[in-house]
């Protein structure tokens, strides 16, 4: 889980006061969303860290469930789990990226993942860097 936690921390950052992300979703801590996260919500650092640990494991397991073959490639699974953490399991399940991952078509998976760089209708430099980092892990570990 080290790769996944490193990616999330690097690209989400941590905010202890809820904020609207570029896609217009209330977000808190290390990129957490969902019930109870709304304008004015606050967490302690300990709450944010605990939620990150819990969410990271949940997203990793959801990723493995969606693409069982990734169990053979734990580092790639963590890179894809970061993608899922950022965009959600529903979007992953219906994506061409998932088809490429399930086929172990690593080159095309790298090409596909770097396309997911838009938030709120805009190309976001942070997403460009995040997708490049995920693609680099896929390329490195698929050898």
Contact map, one row per residue, 1 for C-alpha under 8 A:
11111000000000000000000000000000000000000000000000000001100000000000000000000100000000000000000000000000000000000000000000000000000000000000000
11111100000000000000000000000000000000000000000000000000000000000000000000000000000000000000000000000000000000000000000000000000000000000000000
11111110000000000000000000000000000000000000000000000000000000000000000000100110000000000000000000000000000000000000000000000000000000000000000
11111111000000000000000000000000000000000000000000000001000000000000000000000110110000000000000000000000000000000000000000000000000000000000000
11111111100000000000000000000000000000000000000000011001000000000000000000000000000000000000000000000000000000000000000000000000000000000000000
01111111110000000000000000000000000000000000000000000000000000000000000000000000000000000000000000000000000000000000000000000000000000000000000
00111111111000000000000000000000000000000000000000000000000000000000000000000010010000000000000000000000000000000000000000000000010000000000000
00011111111110000000000000000110000000000000000000000000000000000000000000000000010000000000000000000000000000000000000000000000000000000000000
00001111111111000000000000000100000000000000000000000000000000000000000000000000000000000000000000000000000000000000000000000000000000000000000
00000111111110000000000000000000000000000000000000000000000000000000000000000000000000000000000000000000000000000000000000000000000000000000000
00000011111110000000000000000000000000000000000000000000000000000000000000000000000000000000000000000000000000000000000000000100010000000000000
00000001111111000000000000000110000000000000000000000000000000000000000000000000000000000000000000000000000000000000000000000000000000000000000
00000001111111100000000000001110000000000000000000000000000000000000000000000000000000000000000000000000000000000000000000000000000000000000000
00000000100111110000000000011110000000000000000100000000000000000000000000000000000000000000000000000000000000000000000000000000000000000000000
00000000000011111110000000011100000000000000000000000000000000000000000000000000000000000000000000000000000000000000000000000000000000000000000
00000000000001111100000000011000000000000111100100000000000000000000000000000000000000000000000000000000000000000000000000000000000000000000000
00000000000000111110000000011000000000011110000000000000000000000000000000000000000000000000000000000000000000000000000000000000000000000000000
00000000000000111111000001111000000011111100000000000000000000000000000000000000000000000000000000000000000000000000000000000000000000000000000
00000000000000101111100011110000000001100000000000000000000000000000000000000000000000000000000000000000000000000000000000000000000000000000000
00000000000000000111111111100000000000000000000000000000000000000000000000000000000000000000000000000000000000000000000000000000000000000000000
00000000000000000011111111100000000000000000000000000000000000000000000000000000000000000000000000000000000000000000000000000000000000000000000
00000000000000000001111110000000000000000000000000000000000000000000000000000000000000000000000000000000000000000000001100000000000000000000000
00000000000000000001111110000000000000000000000000000000000000000000000000000000000000000000000000000000000000000000001110000000000000000000000
00000000000000000001111111000000000000000000000000000000000000000000000000000000000000000000000000000000000000000000000100000000000000000000000
00000000000000000011111111100000100000000000000000000000000000000000000000000000000000000000000000000000000000000000000000000000000000000000000
00000000000000000111100111110000110011100000000000000000000000000000000000000000000000000000000000000000000000000000000000000000000000000000000
00000000000000000111100011111011110011000000000000000000000000000000000000000000000000000000000000000000000000000000000000000000000000000000000
00000000000001111110000001111111100010001110000100000000000000000000000000000000000000000000000000000000000000000000000000000000000000000000000
00000000000011111100000000111111000000000010101110110000000000000000000000000000000000000000000000000000000000000000000000000000000000000000000
00000001100111100000000000011111000000000000000110010000000000000000000000000000000000000000000000000000000000000000000000000000000000000000000
00000001000111000000000000111111100000000000000000000000000000000000000000000000000001000000000000000000000000000000000000000000000000000000000
00000000000000000000000000111111110010000000000000110010000000000000000000000000000000000000000000000000000000000000000000000000000000000000000
00000000000000000000000011110011111010000000000000000000000000000000000000000000000000000000000000000000000000000000000000000000000000000000000
00000000000000000000000001100001111110000000000000000000000000000000000000000000000000000000000000000000000000000000000000000000000000000000000
00000000000000000000000000000000111111000000000000000000000000000000000000000000000000000000000000000000000000000000000000000000000000000000000
00000000000000000000000000000000011111001000000000000000000000000000000000000000000000000000000000000000000000000000000000000000000000000000000
00000000000000000100000001110001111111101000000000000000000000000000000000000000000000000000000000000000000000000000000000000000000000000000000
00000000000000000110000001100000001111111000000000000000000000000000000000000000000000000000000000000000000000000000000000000000000000000000000
00000000000000000110000001000000000011111000000000000000000000000000000000000000000000000000000000000000000000000000000000000000000000000000000
00000000000000001100000000000000000001111100000000000000000000000000000000000000000000000000000000000000000000000000000000000000000000000000000
00000000000000001100000000010000000111111110000000000000000000000000000000000000000000000000000000000000000000000000000000000000000000000000000
00000000000000011100000000010000000000011111000000000000000000000000000000000000000000000000000000000000000000000000000000000000000000000000000
00000000000000011000000000011000000000001111111100000000000000000000000000000000000000000000000000000000000000000000000000000000000000000000000
00000000000000010000000000000000000000000111111100000000000000000000000000000000000000000000000000000000000000000000000000000000000000000000000
00000000000000010000000000001000000000000011111110000000000000000000000000000000000000000000000000000000000000000000000000000000000000000000000
00000000000000000000000000000000000000000011111111000000000000000000000000000000000000000000000000000000000000000000000000000000000000000000000
00000000000000000000000000001000000000000011111111100000000000000000000000000000000000000000000000000000000000000000000000000000000000000000000
00000000000001010000000000011100000000000011111111110000000000000000000000000000000000000000000000000000000000000000000000000000000000000000000
00000000000000000000000000001100000000000000111111111000000000000000000000000000000000000000000000000000000000000000000000000000000000000000000
00000000000000000000000000000000000000000000011111111100000000000000000000000000000000000000000000000000000000000000000000000000000000000000000
00000000000000000000000000001001000000000000001111111110000000000000000000000000000000000000000000000000000000000000000000000000000000000000000
00001000000000000000000000001101000000000000000111111111000000000000000000000000000000000000000000000000000000000000000000000000000000000000000
00001000000000000000000000000000000000000000000011111111100000000000000000000000000000000000000000000000000000000000000000000000000000000000000
00000000000000000000000000000000000000000000000001111111110000000000000000000000000000000000000000000000000000000000000000000000000000000000000
00000000000000000000000000000001000000000000000000111111111000000000000000000000000000000000000000000000000000000000000000000000000000000000000
10011000000000000000000000000000000000000000000000011111111100000000000000000000100010000000000000000000000000000000000000000000000000000000000
10000000000000000000000000000000000000000000000000001111111110000000000000000000000000000000000000000000000000000000000000000000000000000000000
00000000000000000000000000000000000000000000000000000111111111000000000000000000000000000000000000000000000000000000000000000000000000000000000
00000000000000000000000000000000000000000000000000000011111111100000000000000000110110001000000000000000000000000000000000000000000000000000000
00000000000000000000000000000000000000000000000000000001111111110000000000001100100000000000000000000000000000000000000000000000000000000000000
00000000000000000000000000000000000000000000000000000000111111111000000000000000000000000000000000000000000000000000000000000000000000000000000
00000000000000000000000000000000000000000000000000000000011111111100000000000000100000001000000000000000000000000000000000000000000000000000000
00000000000000000000000000000000000000000000000000000000001111111111000000001001100100001000000000000000000000000000000000000000000000000000000
00000000000000000000000000000000000000000000000000000000000111111111111000001000000000000000000000000000000000000000000000000000000000000000000
00000000000000000000000000000000000000000000000000000000000011111111000000000000000000000000000000000000000000000000000000000000000000000000000
00000000000000000000000000000000000000000000000000000000000001111111000000000000000000000000100000000000000000000000000000000000000000000000000
00000000000000000000000000000000000000000000000000000000000000111111110000000000000000000000000001001100000000000000000000000000000000000000000
00000000000000000000000000000000000000000000000000000000000000111111111000000000000000000000000000000000000000000000000000000000000000000000000
00000000000000000000000000000000000000000000000000000000000000010011111110000000000000000000000000000100000000000000000000000000000000000000000
00000000000000000000000000000000000000000000000000000000000000010011111111011000000000000000000000001100000000000000000000000000000000000000000
00000000000000000000000000000000000000000000000000000000000000010001111111001000000000000000000000000000000000000000000000000000000000000000000
00000000000000000000000000000000000000000000000000000000000000000000111111000000000000000000000000000000000000000000000000000000000000000000000
00000000000000000000000000000000000000000000000000000000000000000000111111111000000000000000000000000000000000000000000000000000000000000000100
00000000000000000000000000000000000000000000000000000000000000000000011111111100000000000000000000000000000000000000000000000000000000000000000
00100000000000000000000000000000000000000000000000000000000000000000000011111110000000000000000000000000000000000000000000000000000000001100100
00000000000000000000000000000000000000000000000000000000000000000000010011111111000000000000000000000000000000000000000000000000000000001100110
00000000000000000000000000000000000000000000000000000000000100110000011011111111100000000000000000000000000000000000000000000000000000000000000
10110000000000000000000000000000000000000000000000000000000100000000000001111111110000000000000000000000000000000000000000000000000000000000000
00110010000000000000000000000000000000000000000000000000000000000000000000111111111000000000000000000000000000000000000000000000000001101100000
00000000000000000000000000000000000000000000000000000000000000100000000000011111111100000000000000000000000000000000000000000000000001000000000
00010000000000000000000000000000000000000000000000000001001101100000000000001111111110000000000000000000000000000000000000000000000000000000000
00010011000000000000000000000000000000000000000000000000001000000000000000000111111111000000000000000000000000000000000000000000000001000000000
00000000000000000000000000000000000000000000000000000000000000000000000000000011111111110000000000000000000000000000000000000000001001000000000
00000000000000000000000000000000000000000000000000000000001000100000000000000001111111111011000000000000000000000000000000000000000000000000000
00000000000000000000000000000000000000000000000000000001001000000000000000000000111111111000000000000000000000000000000000000000000000000000000
00000000000000000000000000000010000000000000000000000000000000000000000000000000011111110000000000000000000000000000000000000000000000000000000
00000000000000000000000000000000000000000000000000000000000000000000000000000000001111111011000000000000000000000000000000000000000000000000000
00000000000000000000000000000000000000000000000000000000000000000000000000000000001111111111000000000000000000000000000000000000000000000000000
00000000000000000000000000000000000000000000000000000000001001100000000000000000000110111111100000000000000000000000000000000000000000000000000
00000000000000000000000000000000000000000000000000000000000000000000000000000000000000011111110000000000000000000000000000000000000000000000000
00000000000000000000000000000000000000000000000000000000000000000000000000000000000100111111111000000000000000000000000000000000000000000000000
00000000000000000000000000000000000000000000000000000000000000000000000000000000000100111111111011000000000000000000000000000000000000000000000
00000000000000000000000000000000000000000000000000000000000000000100000000000000000000001111111001000000000000000000000000000000000000000000000
00000000000000000000000000000000000000000000000000000000000000000000000000000000000000000111111101000000000000000000000000000000000000000000000
00000000000000000000000000000000000000000000000000000000000000000000000000000000000000000011111111100000000000000000000000000000000000000000000
00000000000000000000000000000000000000000000000000000000000000000000000000000000000000000000011111110000000000010000000000000000000000000000000
00000000000000000000000000000000000000000000000000000000000000000000000000000000000000000001001111111000000010011000000000000000000000000000000
00000000000000000000000000000000000000000000000000000000000000000010000000000000000000000001111111111100000000000000000000000000000000000000000
00000000000000000000000000000000000000000000000000000000000000000000000000000000000000000000001111111110000000000000000000000000000000000000000
00000000000000000000000000000000000000000000000000000000000000000000000000000000000000000000000111111111110110000000000000000000000000000000000
00000000000000000000000000000000000000000000000000000000000000000010010000000000000000000000000011111111110010000000000000000000000000000000000
00000000000000000000000000000000000000000000000000000000000000000010110000000000000000000000000001111111100000000000000000000000000000000000000
00000000000000000000000000000000000000000000000000000000000000000000000000000000000000000000000000111111100000000000000000000000000000000000000
00000000000000000000000000000000000000000000000000000000000000000000000000000000000000000000000000011111110000000000000000000000000000000000000
00000000000000000000000000000000000000000000000000000000000000000000000000000000000000000000000000011111111110000000000000000000000000000000000
00000000000000000000000000000000000000000000000000000000000000000000000000000000000000000000000000011001111111000000000000000000000000000110010
00000000000000000000000000000000000000000000000000000000000000000000000000000000000000000000000000000000111111100000000000000000000000000010000
00000000000000000000000000000000000000000000000000000000000000000000000000000000000000000000000000010000111111110000000000000000000000000000000
00000000000000000000000000000000000000000000000000000000000000000000000000000000000000000000000010011000111111111000000000000000000000100100000
00000000000000000000000000000000000000000000000000000000000000000000000000000000000000000000000000000000011111111100000000000000000000110110000
00000000000000000000000000000000000000000000000000000000000000000000000000000000000000000000000000000000001111111110000000000000000000100000000
00000000000000000000000000000000000000000000000000000000000000000000000000000000000000000000000110000000000111111111000000000000000000000000000
00000000000000000000000000000000000000000000000000000000000000000000000000000000000000000000000010000000000011111111000000000000001001100000000
00000000000000000000000000000000000000000000000000000000000000000000000000000000000000000000000000000000000001111111100000000001001100100000000
00000000000000000000000000000000000000000000000000000000000000000000000000000000000000000000000000000000000000111111100000000000001000000000000
00000000000000000000000000000000000000000000000000000000000000000000000000000000000000000000000000000000000000011111110000000011001000000000000
00000000000000000000000000000000000000000000000000000000000000000000000000000000000000000000000000000000000000000111111000111011001000000000000
00000000000000000000000000000000000000000000000000000000000000000000000000000000000000000000000000000000000000000001111111110010000000000000000
00000000000000000000011000000000000000000000000000000000000000000000000000000000000000000000000000000000000000000000111111110000000000000000000
00000000000000000000011100000000000000000000000000000000000000000000000000000000000000000000000000000000000000000000011111000000000000000000000
00000000000000000000001000000000000000000000000000000000000000000000000000000000000000000000000000000000000000000000011111100000000000000000000
00000000000000000000000000000000000000000000000000000000000000000000000000000000000000000000000000000000000000000000011111110000000000000000000
00000000000000000000000000000000000000000000000000000000000000000000000000000000000000000000000000000000000000000000111011111011000000000000000
00000000000000000000000000000000000000000000000000000000000000000000000000000000000000000000000000000000000000000000111001111111000000000000000
00000000000000000000000000000000000000000000000000000000000000000000000000000000000000000000000000000000000000000000100000111111100000000000000
00000000001000000000000000000000000000000000000000000000000000000000000000000000000000000000000000000000000000000000000000011111110000000000000
00000000000000000000000000000000000000000000000000000000000000000000000000000000000000000000000000000000000000000001110000111111111000000000000
00000000000000000000000000000000000000000000000000000000000000000000000000000000000000000000000000000000000000000101100000111111111100000000000
00000000000000000000000000000000000000000000000000000000000000000000000000000000000000000000000000000000000000000000000000001111111110000000000
00000010001000000000000000000000000000000000000000000000000000000000000000000000000000000000000000000000000000000000000000000111111111000000000
00000000000000000000000000000000000000000000000000000000000000000000000000000000001000000000000000000000000000001111100000000011111111100000000
00000000000000000000000000000000000000000000000000000000000000000000000000000000000000000000000000000000000000000100000000000001111111110000000
00000000000000000000000000000000000000000000000000000000000000000000000000000000000000000000000000000000000000000000000000000000111111111000000
00000000000000000000000000000000000000000000000000000000000000000000000000000011011000000000000000000000000000001000000000000000011111111100000
00000000000000000000000000000000000000000000000000000000000000000000000000000010000000000000000000000000000011101100000000000000001111111110000
00000000000000000000000000000000000000000000000000000000000000000000000000000000000000000000000000000000000001000000000000000000000111111111000
00000000000000000000000000000000000000000000000000000000000000000000000000110010000000000000000000000000000000000000000000000000000011111111100
00000000000000000000000000000000000000000000000000000000000000000000000000110010000000000000000000000000010011000000000000000000000001111111110
00000000000000000000000000000000000000000000000000000000000000000000000000000000000000000000000000000000011001000000000000000000000000111111111
00000000000000000000000000000000000000000000000000000000000000000000000000000000000000000000000000000000000000000000000000000000000000011111111
00000000000000000000000000000000000000000000000000000000000000000000000010110000000000000000000000000000000000000000000000000000000000001111111
00000000000000000000000000000000000000000000000000000000000000000000000000010000000000000000000000000000010000000000000000000000000000000111111
00000000000000000000000000000000000000000000000000000000000000000000000000000000000000000000000000000000000000000000000000000000000000000011111
